[in-house]
Every structure is written in structure tokens, then in C-alpha cells.
Amino acid sequence: MKKQFFGMLVIVMSLFFLAACSEGNDGKTDSTGTKEVSLLFNFSTDSLDPNVDAVYIPLRAGITETLVHLNDETLQIEPWLAESWKSDDGQNWTIQLRDGVTFQNGKAVDGTAVKASLERAMKDNPAVETALKIQSIKAEGNTLYIKTTSPFAEFPSELVHPNTSIVDVAETDFVNKPVGTGPFKIASFTPGSEVRVERYDDYWDGAAKLDSAVLRFNEDANARSLALQSGEADIVFRPEAESLDTLRALPGVTVDSEETFRVHQLTMNMESGPLADIHVRKAIDALIDREAIVENVLLGLGQAAEGPFPSTFSFAPDYPEKKQGTEAAKQYLKEAGYTEKDGVMTKNGQPLKLKLITYNGRPELPLISQVFQSEAKKIGIQVEIQLVETPEDYMAANNDWQLSMYSNLTAPRGDAGYYLNATYHPDGALHFSGLNDDKLTAMIDQLNATVGQEERSAEAKKIASYIDEQMYHSFIVHPNSLVAYYSNKVESWITTKSEYYMLTNELDVK
């Protein structure tokens, strides 16, 4: 996409948006002295059920918390609602809960309440049940005794996941008003639009400094940028990359660009069709010019990806150099039995056509899809791009796609096991590829039974290398997390690598 086009688009949208938004910044301290911030997020949700919501709004809005927390600086897990955990065999776990924690309705958070919450999460979300691998839970006072289905050294890190948030299951309006343990309780919720929260005065870690906050949703990156410019928002998550210079020039605005655990990847449907052939998968990968995508689509705000994990992680292997470019892609397709005739790549008289799905929630993904579509066309591959609202739902319910331009947090708990289990294990929550590789499954099972970070990293490296060898998906870029906010007003905002923790009890306004 040419910069001139982006410039014209920004101007046109700016005029439209600013004409529509004439009110002042509602995040300012009002005449009564109420302290409030407004955060604009890039995904919307129609449900606040923390155990099934794929956008994780309850955790991000400070409504709910999990037993275990991820330290974004050390990449180590640490206590949160759980004070400690231990296991001698990796299968039988003793978890000691923190004393003095209450739900936002005043009820005490004890072992029985946490047991009920975890059981409810596993019942209503099969992905949680698969991830936790819990066979049984016993509660005694503030102590939980949990047995997993098999030795599972990674178990505590799975308790970081937002869908394991602890809620009072006796409060049954989970969609509109879940009752959690966080510093903010729900004041109102408008599905698809916003959630307003207010301080919970008896929060166990000290009452929030803010009186209230509003977290709004808008999947249009340009609109998010303009909301900051017009004063409609104090904090904007993932503003449009082309607008960053404009935002930086605004008085009092800071733009954070933080490396994350995320990868943009080309997920492949390998159950049937052309991508069942490794040579076709290698051809697809050869067409991806990662450095050009970083420079021209991400505007330098990211890094080219060799695999799912950023190179800074101990479990990221050294990858062999691959053949890249259209000529390499043609050679791989020739090995797969394809020939180019009259500008069309064919096999047995059938043209090579691929359906690629993507979504607007991350605006760079459709652009990367268009770049790939253009490269594929050069060698006679027809790529049809379809925008979908929720890619996970589409991939799970349909088998009419071959490629998905998708984005994943690959190590949000500081461990490789989450991504490898979710994406490549047959029981994984993100296993959309139709892949059935007994060797890979056995390797992941071995990782799950391995104790010790060094030992686990060694096993994970083997798996990542095997995935690369078989070309199970293509990994394109590691994008930076972008947040723009009024630092002359907002205090103690932290742009996290995990993207989990946003509205905290320390967040304040000047």
C-alpha cells in the first residue's frame, strides 16, 4: 500500500471523525473531583464472561484476576490470588490461596469458591479443560489440592490464562456483570461498545487510585488514532502505525512501542488439499518477504520472524537458512507436480487456488494478506481474501479455507508449552490445521512431562525445529505492541509484553 494512499486516507477519515466527535475528553477529572480514564481497545466483545471471552476484557479492565500472574519484566510467573504452589511429582499440586481476598460483593474467596470457579471454567470452556488437564480438585479452607491427568510441570503457568479468572459462580449474570476479585467492579456494560467500571474499595491489594474508568471498543485503527487526537480517549491500544508521528507531535502524548510475545503467522489447513504437500507449504513460505513487510507494513515496528518464538527466548532454536523468492517457490511447486501455463499454476489441469481468511481487528493483517496475494499472483497462484469477524470461530466451523493470516501470543506465560499445545496438539484450543502428526504429538507430550526450565527449553527447541523442518505454518513477523496515551495526565500506565494487564489499582491521573 503506497504511503500516498495512506496519507489521503488519514486526511479523509480525520475530517469525518472530527466532525462526528465534538465532545471533550471524558477521561479528565471532572468538576466533582472524580478521577477517570478512558481506554480505547482494538477488539470488541458482546460478553464479559471471563471464562469464555476470547478478548479477555474482564482481566484487562481490572474486573477479574487469576491465581498466577506473569511478571512482564522477568518473564517469570509469580503469586497473585494464589500465594504459593508446589508439587513433588508434577501431578499432585498443593495451592495455597491468599488470605483476606473478597469478591466485589464482599464474599470471602476461599478454596471452595475457587474450586467452583475453576470447575465452571472447565465445564463452559473446553479449551480451558484441555489446557489445565485437571482430574480432580479438593478444597480445604484456603488450600486447594489439584491432581492433573498426568505429570504436567507447566500447570502453574496455565493458571495465568485470563479464561481461568476467578469469579463468584453464585452470581450468575456472567455475560453482563461477572463478580471478580479485581480493583474495579462493573458499573455498566454495552455489548460491542464499552464497559464502565468503578473502584472496589475493599480490594485486597489496596483500593484503586482511580474512581472509575471506561474501556471502549473500536476495531478501526484510524478511528482509534483520531480518538486520541480529539480527546475522546486518554489511552489508545494499537493506534494506526501511519499516525504515530502525528500522535507523538501532540502535546503531552507518549507513544510506546514494546516488543511482545506475539507472532503474525500464516496458518495452514493441512487436512486436505494442496497444503497437505510439504513442497506447496515451502512454496508458500518462500513467497513471504518478511523484511519488506516489517519495513513497509509495520513501518519498522517489529521484527522478521523465523519461528513462533522471538529469538530472545531460551527455547527459540537457530534455524537453517531457507530459499526465498518467486524462483524458489516455483521450484518447490515443480517438485509438487505443478506447472505454470499461460500465467496459471496448475496440476492435473486444475489451477492452484487458495482461500485466505483474515480479520480487521489487527489492521496490518489484511495488508500483509494483500502483499502475499500480489506475490502469489506473480507465479500464477490465485489467492482469494475473505475478511471474517472472528477467525477462531470461522476456522473451527469451516473447512473451505487453505490459509489464515492470524496472530498469536506464543509465550504469554514465559513458556513454550502454551503455544505448542494449543496450536499443534490434536486436543489444542487453536488446533485448526487438521494436522495429525503422531511424532509431533509425542514430542509435545514429552515436553508436558518435563520438569525444569533448561530441560523444557531443550525439548521445546527440538519441537520448534521439527515444525520448521515440516513447514507447519509460516511465521511472518513479531509486531511491537503500540500504545499512545496522554502521559501529561495518566500516571503509572505500563505497556506490557503479555497485553494482559491494563487497568490496575496503581493507574492514576494527575
Secondary structure, DSSP 8 states (H G I E B T S, - for coil): --HHHHHHHHHHHHHHHHHH--S--TTS--TT---EEEEEES---S---TTT-TT-HHHHTTS---SEEE-TTT--EEESSEEEEE-SSSSEEEEEE-TT-B-TTS-B--HHHHHHHHHHHHHH-HHHHHHH-EEEEEEETTEEEEEESS--TTHHHHTTSGGG----TTS--TTT----SSSEEEEEEETTTEEEEEE-TT-TT---SSSEEEEEE---HHHHHHHHHHTS-SEEES--GGGHHHHHTSTTEEEEEE--SEEEEEEE--SSSGGGSHHHHHHHHHT--HHHHHHHTSTT-EEE-SSSS-TTSTT---------SHHHHHHHHHHTT-EEETTEEEETTEE-EEEEEE-SSSTHHHHHHHHHHHHHHHTT-EEEEEE-S-HHHHHHH----SEEEEEEES-TTSSTHHHHHHHHSTT-TT--S----HHHHHHHHHHHT--SHHHHHHHHHHHHHHHHHHT-SEEEEEE-EEEEEETTTEES----SSS---S-TT-EE-
